């Protein structure tokens, strides 16, 4: 039986950074890599052996075409990428070092993807034989027309019976267009999704409620599960369609040492629920934390299909995928299914 495809939709970006932990104000040479949240999810799924299709809009230039070629090299289907507009969105990344935090500078205004409008993408054709459509809050942030195009995609997915997965991906600095209302918009996305991911800070922002502190300095840290359960129950009452809520948590002891864990709240139509916790992974030797949340989401999407009746394994698999991403330079998680299972 042919595997149903997973479709991801969002903006492909070109990332510029300096080598050897130089600041953006130092040195003369930039290195570049392609990335972007929904593309990162697509690459991770393709690496895990899933049938995945990526949808975006890029300029019909060598830079835009090269981005598609890179994704295709990694096994991502790009049959429905649109070409048009003048430029690809970019961002400049300065990695953390010691006590210095990471820095991101966006340059995405008037990008090809930000100029998407409803009616430009043939969603009925794309979502035929799809099991899941994955989106993130970023497409609602970059422009009003991109927001409208995303809502169109979600409504057509609902009409066709395609499940929706959603990453909160709240980026404060992106919400610049007139009338932008991130809290309301991301709530609209959440009301249309079946499974979602966010880190604890994004959950805190979404529900306007302080998170229980995650201050782990070793793997023996005790989670405040009762408080987290109240948090998830409140959210599920507001957004009853969503049945799987994955929350990632990280404590950065140093730029190269992170404590990482996650929780998974699962609800059923008959009112049952459960809240599961993953182990705490002590990652000593972080190489690049970019795309860690996308690795979480891809891990969950893969695990839901691979282990449909084992929520704990779905959660642990997602954490293992995200843990490995910390060791891989660039935005893409190139960890294989075998490597992830080895560290479960």
C-alpha angles and dihedrals in degrees: 000000000000113000114245113241130243114223122206123192129195148088123311110217137195111227121207123195142155125248127243094027093292116164119248087253093056133078132006105255130079125192118211134211132172119241146129130163101268093039088051090055090049093051093048092050092048090050088053090054100257124142102246134173123197123208124196142124122250136174115264092243134112088264093053093043091048090056091055091046091053092052092047090051087058094051101261118142111235101173093125101045109130121220121212143094129069110272149020118240115251140189136193118225128199110188124225118258126186106318093345114107124226118262130210126193115189125211103179106123114133092003118161092252094048088059094059114128134191112276095032096096121060095225096169090060095041096049095047106117091008122135098190140019113204122201137158139211091257094080088056091052105051098064144342092248092050088052091052091048090052094049088051090054093049093049093050090048089053091048090051095045094247116150117240125219120192138191114203090217094174109190109180095198094057099062099089108125121107112277094012111165109179097181094052094041097049088047088056089054092047092051088059100047135094099197132015146181134208137151119250093260091055091048089051091052093045097053098029091233130123114250122232104259118264102201100151117162093172139018094266095072112134115230119220093235097171092058092046090050091055089050094052094043091054091050093046091053089055094044107027095168093069109086102175122050116183118190122188122203129193134180113195106211087174135344090269099037122063133169108216133187141143145208128217122202113193125187131185132210091250093060100261120132143171136194116211131187128209125218117272110252118208105210109194107180105037110188103179125352094189112122095017092130090049089052088053091052095045090048091054094046091051095043094049088061096038097044105021095165100043114075093174092055090047089055096045091047091052091051092048091051091050092046091056092048089065088066097052123082118232132026098291123089105220095177112133128225090252092052092049092050090050092064098039 
